[in-house]
């Protein structure tokens, strides 16, 4: 049976809260502590109910994780402790639990649907819960963990694309659901590494979903957009359409592969290759590349040899790998059979997207409409954290504001949500809990 990671309670719209999140990536581990205060609705970012202000930030070079999969538990635990400790010192608060991202474990999407009879009566909360339970019961494979179950639309008879069917009348209620899952063992090891730091895990959030929440404006998610998150060890694809996440894919090629190519091609250390890639790297050649030179320290059998090489030599190493990443993205979008409008509007994010010329290369290989995606609508971020490399971390802060729209299968007694606060006393208690 498919397993289910911890479920996060939705953030009440009228309550402030302090949240802690942990972005565990292949190149860096980021801990953010933020205060979320209720805010007025925004036309550009309509899904958000709170304003985020960063109180503390800590980041460390990642250890013990490769392409989103734990490979050294002790090393990862040490890196998490350092990142969390730095954020705690800056914010002046103690972190007890965190929202964590999940990048590895073969992320996959399944579209589920189900129908239940209505006999011509009005749809109630219990009916919505019943049809979503019917959807959820159809999805899931052995050894997989359900990260998100996202309802993406309802139908009544022949009427489709209904956002909220409650109160409407029909003979048959249908629902479509997007199930996003990963390998259960990978998810459990990730949670175990966090728990070994004496921290609770509030929720596991798929990295491409979090990045989309942070970078996409409301009209982009509504009209349809493909978000490409190029990380150090993994590149992920998330498709948003009709305001919903409708497809996710990922593959284990990213910015670290470019760095490794440079290190091998120039016979230099990996740290020096990363520096050259960051300072001089590009994935499109220019006329001046042959005239410009870069200093390198090559490593041979008889020691190190300082020297100079044309910048064009570096570009010729980087360009094929960058094009390979974008070509894989193009093929994955095509093989998924996605609507053409989703593929034409492209948003690049993640640390690997900052490589000079990546945006122009994406226009040429994948789509004509490409922009860079940076975290939107968050206050208090230092300048160094306003880059695409921090999109997923910021998205984890936004997730509690939208998590109420998800459906998770009940454990134990399966009670319909409509009965949880029935009666006058129950409704008053629910109002007090949400308001104070």
CORHU-V271153 format. One record per pair of residues at least 24 apart in sequence whose ideal C-beta (glycine too) atoms are under 10 Angstrom apart, sorted by the first residue. I is the first residue (numbers start at 1). GAP is how many residues later the second one is. If there is no record, write none. Layout:
BEGIN
I|GAP + I|GAP
END
This chain:
BEGIN
1|139 + 1|140 + 1|141 + 1|142 + 1|143 + 1|408 + 2|134 + 2|137 + 2|138 + 2|139 + 2|140 + 2|141 + 2|142 + 2|143 + 2|144 + 2|177 + 2|179 + 2|182 + 2|407 + 3|137 + 3|139 + 3|140 + 3|141 + 3|142 + 3|143 + 3|178 + 3|181 + 3|182 + 3|184 + 3|185 + 4|132 + 4|136 + 4|141 + 4|142 + 4|143 + 4|145 + 4|177 + 4|180 + 4|183 + 4|200 + 4|404 + 4|405 + 4|407 + 5|95 + 5|97 + 5|140 + 5|141 + 5|142 + 5|143 + 5|177 + 5|179 + 5|182 + 5|183 + 5|185 + 5|186 + 5|196 + 5|197 + 5|198 + 5|199 + 5|200 + 5|403 + 6|91 + 6|93 + 6|94 + 6|185 + 6|194 + 6|195 + 6|196 + 6|197 + 6|198 + 6|402 + 7|139 + 7|142 + 7|195 + 7|196 + 7|197 + 7|396 + 7|399 + 7|401 + 7|402 + 7|404 + 8|89 + 8|91 + 8|193 + 8|194 + 8|195 + 8|196 + 8|197 + 8|391 + 8|392 + 8|395 + 8|396 + 8|398 + 8|400 + 9|193 + 9|194 + 9|391 + 9|394 + 9|395 + 10|39 + 10|390 + 10|391 + 10|392 + 10|393 + 10|394 + 10|395 + 10|396 + 10|424 + 11|25 + 11|27 + 11|38 + 11|39 + 11|388 + 11|389 + 11|390 + 11|391 + 11|392 + 11|393 + 11|423 + 12|26 + 12|37 + 12|38 + 12|388 + 12|392 + 12|418 + 12|421 + 12|422 + 12|423 + 12|424 + 13|25 + 13|26 + 13|28 + 13|36 + 13|37 + 13|388 + 13|391 + 13|421 + 13|422 + 14|24 + 14|35 + 14|36 + 14|417 + 14|420 + 14|421 + 14|422 + 15|34 + 15|35 + 15|418 + 15|419 + 15|420 + 15|421 + 16|34 + 16|35 + 17|33 + 17|383 + 18|37 + 18|38 + 18|73 + 18|75 + 18|77 + 19|31 + 19|33 + 19|36 + 19|76 + 19|78 + 19|79 + 19|80 + 19|183 + 19|377 + 19|378 + 19|379 + 19|380 + 19|381 + 20|35 + 20|36 + 20|64 + 20|67 + 20|68 + 20|71 + 20|73 + 20|74 + 20|75 + 20|76 + 20|77 + 20|78 + 20|79 + 20|179 + 20|182 + 20|376 + 20|377 + 21|66 + 21|74 + 21|77 + 21|78 + 21|79 + 21|80 + 21|181 + 21|182 + 21|184 + 21|189 + 21|371 + 21|372 + 21|373 + 21|374 + 21|375 + 21|376 + 21|377 + 21|378 + 21|379 + 22|36 + 22|58 + 22|61 + 22|62 + 22|65 + 22|73 + 22|75 + 22|76 + 22|77 + 22|78 + 22|79 + 22|168 + 22|171 + 22|172 + 22|175 + 22|177 + 22|179 + 22|371 + 22|374 + 23|36 + 23|39 + 23|60 + 23|75 + 23|76 + 23|77 + 23|78 + 23|80 + 23|182 + 23|184 + 23|187 + 23|188 + 23|366 + 23|367 + 23|368 + 23|369 + 23|370 + 23|371 + 23|372 + 23|373 + 24|38 + 24|40 + 24|41 + 24|44 + 24|46 + 24|52 + 24|55 + 24|56 + 24|59 + 24|74 + 24|76 + 24|77 + 24|78 + 24|79 + 24|80 + 24|166 + 24|169 + 24|170 + 24|183 + 24|368 + 24|369 + 25|34 + 25|37 + 25|40 + 25|42 + 25|43 + 25|76 + 25|78 + 25|182 + 25|206 + 25|207 + 25|208 + 25|209 + 25|229 + 25|325 + 25|326 + 25|364 + 25|367 + 25|368 + 26|36 + 26|39 + 26|40 + 26|41 + 26|42 + 26|43 + 26|77 + 26|78 + 26|205 + 26|206 + 26|207 + 26|208 + 26|226 + 26|228 + 26|229 + 26|230 + 26|325 + 27|34 + 27|35 + 27|38 + 27|204 + 27|205 + 27|206 + 27|227 + 27|228 + 27|229 + 27|232 + 27|247 + 27|324 + 27|325 + 27|362 + 28|31 + 28|32 + 28|33 + 28|34 + 28|51 + 28|55 + 28|203 + 28|204 + 28|323 + 28|361 + 28|362 + 28|365 + 29|29 + 29|30 + 29|31 + 29|32 + 29|33 + 29|34 + 29|35 + 29|36 + 29|47 + 29|50 + 29|51 + 29|52 + 29|53 + 29|54 + 29|55 + 29|364 + 30|27 + 30|28 + 30|29 + 30|30 + 30|32 + 30|53 + 30|56 + 30|57 + 30|71 + 30|355 + 30|359 + 30|360 + 30|362 + 30|363 + 30|364 + 30|366 + 31|25 + 31|26 + 31|27 + 31|28 + 31|29 + 31|49 + 31|50 + 31|51 + 31|52 + 31|53 + 31|54 + 31|55 + 31|56 + 31|57 + 31|59 + 31|60 + 31|64 + 31|67 + 31|168 + 31|362 + 32|24 + 32|25 + 32|26 + 32|27 + 32|51 + 32|55 + 32|59 + 32|66 + 32|67 + 32|346 + 32|348 + 32|349 + 32|353 + 32|358 + 32|361 + 32|362 + 32|364 + 32|365 + 33|24 + 33|25 + 33|51 + 33|54 + 33|55 + 33|57 + 33|58 + 33|59 + 33|60 + 33|61 + 33|62 + 33|65 + 33|364 + 34|53 + 34|57 + 34|344 + 34|345 + 34|346 + 34|347 + 34|360 + 34|362 + 34|363 + 35|56 + 35|58 + 35|344 + 35|345 + 36|361 + 36|362 + 36|364 + 36|365 + 37|342 + 39|338 + 39|362 + 42|175 + 42|176 + 42|334 + 42|335 + 43|174 + 43|175 + 43|176 + 44|173 + 44|174 + 44|175 + 44|332 + 44|333 + 45|168 + 45|171 + 45|172 + 45|173 + 45|176 + 45|331 + 45|332 + 45|353 + 45|356 + 46|171 + 46|172 + 46|173 + 46|175 + 46|176 + 46|197 + 47|166 + 47|169 + 47|171 + 47|174 + 47|196 + 47|351 + 47|354 + 47|355 + 47|358 + 48|165 + 48|170 + 48|328 + 48|329 + 48|330 + 48|350 + 48|353 + 48|354 + 49|349 + 49|351 + 49|352 + 49|353 + 49|355 + 50|327 + 50|347 + 50|348 + 50|350 + 50|351 + 51|326 + 51|327 + 51|328 + 52|162 + 52|323 + 52|325 + 52|326 + 52|327 + 52|328 + 52|329 + 52|342 + 52|345 + 52|346 + 52|349 + 53|325 + 53|326 + 53|327 + 53|328 + 53|344 + 54|33 + 54|36 + 54|37 + 54|324 + 54|325 + 54|326 + 54|327 + 54|328 + 54|331 + 54|340 + 54|343 + 55|32 + 55|33 + 55|35 + 55|36 + 55|37 + 55|38 + 55|325 + 56|28 + 56|30 + 56|31 + 56|32 + 56|33 + 56|34 + 56|35 + 56|36 + 56|37 + 56|39 + 56|324 + 57|26 + 57|29 + 57|30 + 57|33 + 57|34 + 57|323 + 57|324 + 57|325 + 57|327 + 57|328 + 57|333 + 57|336 + 58|24 + 58|25 + 58|26 + 58|27 + 58|28 + 58|29 + 58|30 + 58|31 + 58|32 + 58|33 + 58|37 + 59|24 + 59|27 + 59|28 + 59|325 + 59|326 + 59|330 + 59|331 + 59|334 + 60|24 + 60|25 + 60|26 + 62|170 + 62|171 + 64|129 + 65|38 + 65|39 + 65|124 + 65|125 + 65|128 + 65|168 + 66|38 + 66|166 + 66|167 + 66|168 + 66|186 + 66|190 + 67|36 + 67|37 + 67|38 + 67|164 + 67|165 + 67|166 + 67|167 + 67|183 + 67|184 + 67|185 + 67|186 + 67|187 + 67|189 + 68|33 + 68|34 + 68|35 + 68|36 + 68|37 + 68|38 + 68|39 + 68|114 + 68|118 + 68|122 + 68|139 + 68|163 + 68|165 + 68|166 + 68|168 + 68|182 + 68|184 + 69|34 + 69|35 + 69|36 + 69|37 + 69|114 + 69|116 + 69|117 + 69|120 + 69|121 + 69|164 + 69|165 + 69|183 + 70|34 + 70|115 + 70|116 + 70|118 + 70|119 + 70|120 + 70|121 + 70|122 + 70|123 + 71|118 + 72|121 + 73|116 + 73|119 + 73|120 + 73|123 + 74|119 + 74|122 + 75|118 + 76|113 + 76|114 + 76|116 + 76|117 + 76|118 + 76|120 + 76|121 + 77|115 + 77|116 + 77|117 + 77|118 + 77|119 + 77|120 + 78|118 + 78|119 + 79|114 + 79|118 + 80|113 + 80|114 + 80|116 + 80|117 + 80|119 + 81|115 + 81|116 + 81|117 + 81|118 + 83|114 + 84|110 + 84|113 + 84|114 + 84|115 + 85|112 + 95|102 + 95|103 + 95|104 + 95|105 + 96|102 + 96|103 + 96|104 + 96|106 + 97|97 + 97|98 + 97|102 + 97|103 + 97|104 + 97|105 + 97|106 + 98|96 + 98|99 + 98|101 + 98|102 + 98|103 + 98|104 + 98|105 + 98|298 + 99|102 + 99|103 + 99|104 + 99|105 + 99|106 + 99|111 + 99|296 + 99|297 + 99|298 + 99|300 + 99|301 + 99|304 + 100|87 + 100|90 + 100|91 + 100|93 + 100|94 + 100|99 + 100|101 + 100|102 + 100|103 + 100|104 + 100|105 + 100|296 + 101|46 + 101|89 + 101|102 + 101|103 + 101|104 + 101|105 + 101|106 + 101|107 + 101|108 + 101|109 + 101|110 + 101|291 + 101|292 + 101|294 + 101|295 + 101|298 + 102|43 + 102|45 + 102|78 + 102|79 + 102|80 + 102|81 + 102|84 + 102|85 + 102|88 + 102|89 + 102|101 + 102|102 + 102|103 + 102|104 + 102|105 + 102|106 + 102|107 + 102|108 + 103|79 + 103|83 + 103|87 + 103|103 + 103|104 + 103|105 + 103|107 + 103|126 + 103|128 + 103|129 + 103|130 + 103|131 + 103|133 + 103|147 + 103|149 + 103|151 + 103|289 + 104|78 + 104|79 + 104|82 + 104|83 + 104|85 + 104|86 + 104|103 + 104|129 + 104|130 + 104|132 + 104|146 + 104|148 + 105|39 + 105|40 + 105|42 + 105|76 + 105|77 + 105|78 + 105|79 + 105|80 + 105|81 + 105|82 + 105|83 + 105|84 + 105|85 + 105|99 + 105|101 + 105|145 + 106|38 + 106|75 + 106|76 + 106|77 + 106|80 + 106|143 + 106|144 + 106|145 + 106|146 + 107|40 + 107|73 + 107|74 + 107|75 + 107|76 + 107|79 + 107|99 + 107|100 + 107|101 + 107|102 + 107|127 + 107|129 + 107|130 + 107|131 + 107|141 + 107|142 + 107|143 + 107|144 + 108|33 + 108|36 + 108|71 + 108|72 + 108|73 + 108|74 + 108|75 + 108|139 + 108|140 + 108|141 + 108|142 + 109|39 + 109|41 + 109|69 + 109|70 + 109|71 + 109|72 + 109|97 + 109|128 + 109|129 + 109|130 + 109|136 + 109|137 + 109|138 + 109|139 + 109|140 + 109|227 + 110|28 + 110|29 + 110|30 + 110|31 + 110|34 + 110|36 + 110|39 + 110|67 + 110|68 + 110|69 + 110|70 + 110|71 + 111|24 + 111|28 + 111|41 + 111|65 + 111|66 + 111|67 + 111|68 + 111|135 + 111|136 + 112|24 + 112|25 + 112|26 + 112|27 + 112|28 + 112|37 + 112|39 + 112|40 + 112|63 + 112|64 + 112|65 + 112|66 + 112|67 + 113|25 + 113|39 + 113|40 + 113|42 + 113|61 + 113|62 + 113|63 + 113|64 + 114|24 + 114|25 + 114|59 + 114|60 + 114|61 + 114|62 + 114|63 + 115|40 + 115|42 + 115|57 + 115|58 + 115|59 + 115|60 + 116|56 + 116|57 + 116|58 + 116|59 + 117|53 + 117|54 + 117|55 + 117|56 + 118|38 + 118|39 + 118|47 + 118|50 + 118|51 + 118|52 + 118|53 + 118|54 + 118|55 + 118|56 + 119|51 + 119|52 + 119|53 + 120|49 + 120|50 + 120|51 + 120|52 + 121|48 + 121|49 + 121|50 + 122|43 + 122|44 + 122|45 + 122|46 + 122|47 + 122|48 + 123|31 + 123|33 + 123|39 + 123|41 + 123|42 + 123|43 + 123|44 + 123|45 + 123|46 + 123|47 + 123|50 + 124|41 + 124|42 + 124|43 + 124|292 + 124|294 + 125|41 + 125|291 + 125|292 + 125|293 + 125|294 + 125|295 + 126|289 + 126|290 + 126|291 + 126|292 + 126|293 + 127|38 + 127|39 + 127|43 + 127|46 + 127|289 + 127|291 + 128|26 + 128|36 + 128|37 + 128|38 + 128|45 + 128|47 + 128|279 + 128|288 + 128|289 + 128|290 + 129|278 + 129|281 + 129|285 + 129|286 + 129|287 + 129|288 + 129|289 + 129|290 + 130|43 + 130|45 + 130|284 + 130|286 + 131|24 + 131|34 + 131|41 + 131|42 + 131|43 + 131|44 + 131|46 + 131|276 + 132|43 + 132|45 + 132|274 + 132|275 + 132|276 + 132|277 + 132|285 + 133|42 + 133|274 + 133|276 + 133|277 + 133|281 + 133|283 + 134|39 + 134|40 + 134|41 + 134|43 + 135|39 + 135|40 + 135|41 + 135|42 + 135|43 + 135|44 + 135|272 + 136|39 + 136|41 + 136|43 + 136|271 + 136|272 + 136|273 + 136|274 + 137|272 + 138|39 + 138|41 + 139|38 + 139|39 + 139|40 + 139|42 + 139|270 + 140|39 + 140|41 + 140|269 + 141|38 + 141|40 + 141|43 + 142|42 + 143|38 + 143|40 + 143|41 + 143|42 + 144|35 + 144|37 + 144|38 + 144|39 + 144|40 + 144|41 + 144|43 + 145|35 + 145|36 + 145|37 + 145|38 + 145|39 + 145|40 + 145|41 + 145|42 + 145|43 + 145|46 + 145|59 + 146|33 + 146|34 + 146|35 + 146|36 + 146|38 + 146|41 + 146|58 + 146|260 + 146|262 + 146|263 + 147|32 + 147|33 + 147|34 + 147|35 + 147|40 + 147|56 + 147|57 + 147|58 + 147|59 + 147|60 + 147|62 + 147|101 + 147|259 + 148|29 + 148|30 + 148|31 + 148|32 + 148|33 + 148|55 + 148|56 + 148|57 + 148|58 + 148|61 + 148|97 + 148|100 + 148|251 + 148|255 + 148|257 + 148|258 + 148|259 + 148|260 + 149|28 + 149|29 + 149|30 + 149|31 + 149|32 + 149|257 + 149|258 + 149|259 + 149|260 + 150|26 + 150|27 + 150|28 + 150|29 + 150|30 + 150|59 + 150|94 + 150|95 + 150|96 + 150|252 + 150|255 + 150|256 + 150|257 + 151|24 + 151|25 + 151|26 + 151|27 + 151|93 + 151|254 + 151|255 + 151|256 + 152|24 + 152|25 + 152|26 + 152|89 + 152|90 + 152|91 + 152|92 + 152|93 + 152|94 + 152|253 + 153|24 + 153|25 + 153|89 + 153|90 + 153|91 + 153|93 + 161|81 + 163|79 + 163|80 + 163|81 + 166|252 + 175|232 + 176|68 + 176|70 + 177|229 + 177|230 + 178|61 + 178|66 + 178|67 + 178|68 + 178|69 + 178|70 + 178|228 + 179|228 + 180|25 + 180|26 + 180|28 + 180|29 + 180|58 + 180|65 + 180|67 + 180|68 + 180|226 + 181|25 + 181|67 + 182|24 + 182|66 + 182|68 + 202|194 + 202|197 + 202|198 + 202|201 + 203|193 + 203|196 + 203|197 + 203|200 + 203|203 + 205|187 + 205|190 + 205|191 + 205|193 + 205|194 + 205|195 + 205|198 + 206|30 + 206|32 + 206|39 + 206|42 + 206|44 + 206|186 + 206|189 + 206|193 + 207|24 + 207|27 + 207|29 + 207|31 + 207|41 + 207|43 + 207|143 + 207|184 + 207|185 + 207|186 + 207|188 + 207|189 + 208|26 + 208|27 + 208|28 + 208|29 + 208|30 + 208|31 + 208|37 + 208|39 + 208|40 + 208|41 + 208|42 + 208|141 + 208|142 + 208|184 + 208|187 + 209|27 + 209|29 + 209|31 + 209|36 + 209|39 + 209|183 + 209|186 + 209|187 + 209|190 + 209|193 + 210|28 + 210|181 + 210|182 + 210|183 + 210|184 + 210|185 + 210|186 + 210|187 + 210|188 + 210|189 + 211|25 + 211|27 + 211|136 + 211|138 + 211|139 + 211|162 + 211|164 + 211|177 + 211|179 + 211|180 + 211|181 + 211|182 + 211|183 + 211|184 + 211|185 + 212|24 + 212|26 + 212|27 + 212|28 + 212|33 + 212|36 + 212|135 + 212|137 + 212|161 + 212|179 + 212|180 + 212|183 + 212|186 + 213|25 + 213|27 + 213|32 + 213|162 + 213|163 + 213|178 + 213|179 + 213|181 + 213|182 + 213|183 + 213|184 + 213|185 + 213|186 + 213|188 + 213|189 + 214|135 + 214|159 + 214|160 + 214|161 + 214|162 + 214|163 + 214|164 + 214|174 + 214|176 + 214|177 + 214|178 + 214|179 + 214|180 + 214|181 + 214|182 + 214|183 + 214|184 + 214|185 + 215|132 + 215|133 + 215|134 + 215|135 + 215|156 + 215|157 + 215|158 + 215|159 + 215|160 + 215|161 + 215|173 + 215|176 + 215|177 + 215|179 + 215|180 + 216|24 + 216|27 + 216|29 + 216|129 + 216|131 + 216|133 + 216|157 + 216|160 + 216|175 + 216|179 + 217|130 + 217|156 + 217|159 + 217|160 + 218|25 + 219|24 + 220|125 + 220|127 + 220|151 + 220|153 + 221|24 + 223|118 + 223|119 + 223|121 + 223|122 + 224|114 + 224|115 + 224|116 + 224|117 + 224|118 + 224|119 + 224|120 + 224|121 + 225|116 + 225|117 + 225|118 + 225|119 + 225|120 + 225|121 + 225|122 + 225|144 + 225|146 + 225|148 + 226|103 + 226|106 + 226|107 + 226|110 + 226|112 + 226|115 + 226|116 + 226|117 + 226|118 + 226|119 + 226|120 + 226|121 + 226|122 + 226|140 + 226|141 + 226|144 + 227|118 + 227|119 + 227|120 + 227|121 + 227|122 + 227|123 + 227|146 + 227|164 + 228|97 + 228|98 + 228|101 + 228|104 + 228|105 + 228|118 + 228|119 + 228|120 + 228|121 + 228|122 + 228|124 + 228|125 + 228|130 + 228|134 + 228|138 + 228|139 + 228|142 + 228|145 + 229|25 + 229|118 + 229|119 + 229|120 + 229|121 + 229|122 + 229|123 + 229|124 + 229|144 + 229|159 + 229|162 + 229|163 + 229|166 + 230|24 + 230|25 + 230|28 + 230|92 + 230|95 + 230|96 + 230|99 + 230|118 + 230|119 + 230|120 + 230|121 + 230|122 + 230|123 + 230|124 + 230|125 + 230|128 + 230|132 + 230|158 + 230|159 + 231|24 + 231|25 + 231|118 + 231|119 + 231|120 + 231|121 + 231|122 + 231|158 + 231|161 + 232|24 + 232|25 + 232|26 + 232|27 + 232|42 + 232|118 + 232|119 + 232|120 + 232|157 + 233|24 + 233|119 + 234|116 + 234|118 + 235|90 + 235|91 + 235|93 + 235|94 + 235|97 + 235|115 + 235|117 + 235|118 + 236|93 + 236|113 + 236|114 + 236|156 + 237|91 + 237|92 + 237|95 + 237|96 + 237|99 + 237|101 + 238|109 + 238|111 + 239|94 + 239|97 + 239|99 + 239|100 + 239|103 + 239|104 + 240|102 + 240|105 + 240|107 + 241|97 + 241|98 + 241|100 + 241|101 + 244|161 + 245|157 + 246|90 + 246|92 + 246|93 + 246|96 + 247|85 + 247|86 + 247|89 + 247|90 + 247|91 + 247|95 + 248|88 + 249|79 + 249|80 + 249|83 + 249|84 + 249|86 + 249|87 + 249|89 + 250|82 + 251|74 + 251|77 + 251|78 + 251|81 + 253|68 + 253|71 + 253|72 + 253|75 + 253|76 + 253|99 + 254|67 + 254|71 + 254|96 + 254|97 + 254|98 + 255|26 + 255|66 + 255|67 + 255|70 + 255|95 + 255|96 + 255|97 + 255|98 + 255|99 + 255|100 + 255|134 + 256|95 + 256|96 + 257|64 + 257|65 + 257|67 + 257|68 + 257|95 + 258|25 + 258|59 + 258|60 + 258|61 + 258|62 + 258|63 + 258|64 + 258|66 + 258|67 + 258|94 + 258|97 + 259|59 + 259|62 + 259|93 + 260|61 + 261|56 + 261|57 + 261|59 + 261|60 + 261|61 + 262|34 + 262|52 + 262|55 + 262|56 + 262|59 + 263|36 + 263|54 + 264|53 + 265|48 + 265|49 + 265|51 + 265|52 + 265|53 + 266|28 + 266|30 + 266|31 + 266|32 + 266|33 + 266|41 + 266|43 + 266|47 + 266|48 + 266|51 + 267|29 + 267|30 + 267|31 + 267|32 + 267|33 + 267|38 + 268|28 + 268|29 + 268|30 + 268|31 + 268|36 + 268|41 + 269|27 + 269|28 + 269|29 + 269|30 + 269|35 + 272|24 + 272|25 + 272|26 + 272|27 + 273|41 + 273|44 + 276|33 + 276|35 + 276|38 + 276|41 + 276|42 + 277|37 + 277|40 + 277|41 + 277|75 + 277|78 + 277|79 + 278|73 + 278|76 + 278|77 + 278|78 + 279|35 + 280|31 + 280|34 + 280|35 + 280|38 + 280|76 + 281|30 + 281|33 + 281|34 + 281|36 + 281|37 + 281|38 + 281|41 + 281|73 + 281|74 + 281|75 + 281|76 + 281|77 + 282|29 + 282|32 + 282|33 + 282|36 + 282|37 + 282|40 + 282|73 + 282|74 + 282|75 + 282|76 + 282|78 + 282|79 + 283|32 + 283|35 + 283|36 + 283|37 + 283|38 + 283|39 + 283|40 + 283|42 + 283|43 + 283|72 + 283|73 + 283|74 + 283|75 + 283|76 + 283|77 + 283|78 + 283|79 + 284|31 + 284|34 + 284|35 + 284|38 + 284|39 + 284|71 + 284|72 + 284|73 + 284|74 + 284|75 + 284|76 + 284|77 + 284|80 + 285|26 + 285|27 + 285|30 + 285|31 + 285|33 + 285|34 + 285|72 + 286|25 + 286|26 + 286|29 + 286|70 + 286|71 + 287|25 + 288|24 + 289|24 + 289|25 + 289|26 + 289|27 + 290|25 + 315|41 + 315|42 + 318|37 + 318|38 + 318|39 + 319|38 + 319|42 + 321|34 + 322|30 + 322|33 + 322|35 + 322|36 + 322|39 + 322|40 + 322|43 + 323|38 + 323|41 + 323|42 + 325|27 + 325|28 + 325|30 + 325|33 + 325|36 + 325|37 + 325|40 + 326|32 + 326|35 + 326|36 + 326|37 + 326|38 + 326|39 + 326|40 + 326|41 + 327|34 + 327|38 + 327|39 + 329|33 + 329|36 + 329|37 + 329|38 + 330|32 + 330|35 + 330|36 + 330|37 + 331|35 + 333|33 + 333|34 + 334|32 + 340|27 + 342|25 + 343|24 + 343|26 + 344|24 + 344|25 + 344|26 + 345|24 + 345|25 + 345|26 + 346|24 + 346|25 + 346|27 + 347|24 + 347|25 + 347|26 + 347|27 + 347|41 + 347|44 + 348|24 + 348|25 + 348|40 + 349|24 + 349|25 + 349|26 + 349|38 + 349|39 + 349|40 + 349|41 + 349|42 + 349|43 + 349|46 + 350|37 + 350|38 + 350|39 + 350|40 + 350|41 + 350|42 + 351|36 + 351|37 + 351|38 + 351|39 + 351|40 + 351|41 + 352|36 + 352|37 + 353|34 + 353|35 + 353|36 + 353|38 + 354|33 + 354|34 + 354|35
END
